[in-house]
Amino acid sequence: MRDVTQGRLLLILSVLTMIAYFYALFLVDPKAEFLGISIRQWALIIPVLIVVYLFLFVVAWIGWAMATTPPSISLSKEEPSQEEGEGGDSEEDEEG
């Protein structure tokens, strides 16, 4: 699909979802139930559940990335050679 077609499809689906959400939250009979819970309550529960799961997914992804990333190379091994070079430079400066 082209980008324009995908954009139009996303626009249409989001507007239809907004209409369905508004209908479920405000216009459905308050006595209408699904699995013993009113439709209005489902309209609040589902988005909250999705947001919480997305947050936890991001946290899990960060944890996985931290757990599987190899440790970085320590710079402490390079420091003694730099200190020796600096000491040699300072002695040469004093002599010269």
N, C-alpha and C positions, 0 to 999 in steps of 0.2 A: 504494500500500500504506500501511497505517497504521503508526505507529511501533512499536506492540506486535508486529505481524506481522514487521516488519523486525528487531526485536530478537530475536525467537524464531528467525528464520532465521539471523541472525548467530551466535547461541548454538549452534545445531545444527551449522552449518558449521564453527565453530571447534573444537567437540568432535570432530567427525568427522576434521578435519585433524590434531588432536592424536593421535587413535588411529592414523591412517594413518602419521603421522611416527614414532610409537613402534614400530609394526609394521615399517616400512622400516628403522629404525635397529637394532633389536634382534632381531626375530623372523624376518627373511628369511634364507634360506639364504645363507651367506657366499659361496658359489660362484656365486650368481645374478648375472648381468651384464647391463648394457645399454650398448651402444656401447663395449664393452671395459672398462667401469668397473663395479665392484660396486655393488649397490643401496645398501649401507651408505655407501659413499663419496658417492654421489649425494645421500643424505639429509643429508650434511654440506656438500657443495658448494653445493647450491641455496640454502639459507637464507643462507649467507655471501655468495653472489653477490647475492641480493636486498638484503641489508643494505648492501653496498658500493654497489650501484646507487642505492639510495635516498639514501645520503649524497651521492654524486656528483650526483644530480639536484638536491638541495637547494643544493649549492654552485653548480651551473650556474644555478639559478633566481636565487640571490643575485647572481651575476655579470651575468646578463641584466638584472635590476632596476637594478643600478648603472650598466650601460652605457646603458640607455635612459631613465634619469631625467634630466631637464634640470637643469643646474646651478642652484644656489640664487642668489638675488639677493645681491650683495655689500653688506655693511653699511658698507664704507669710504666709499661715496658720501654716506651720510647723516651721517657723523661730522663733516665740516667745518662743516655747518650747525648741528650741536649745539654744537660748540666755540664758534662765533661767538655763539650765543645765551647760552652760559654766560659768555663774556667780557663781553657786554653787561650781563648781570645783575649781575656782580661790580662793574662800573664804577658802575652805578646804586646799588648798595648802599653803595659808598664815598662817592658824592656825597650820598646822602640820609641 
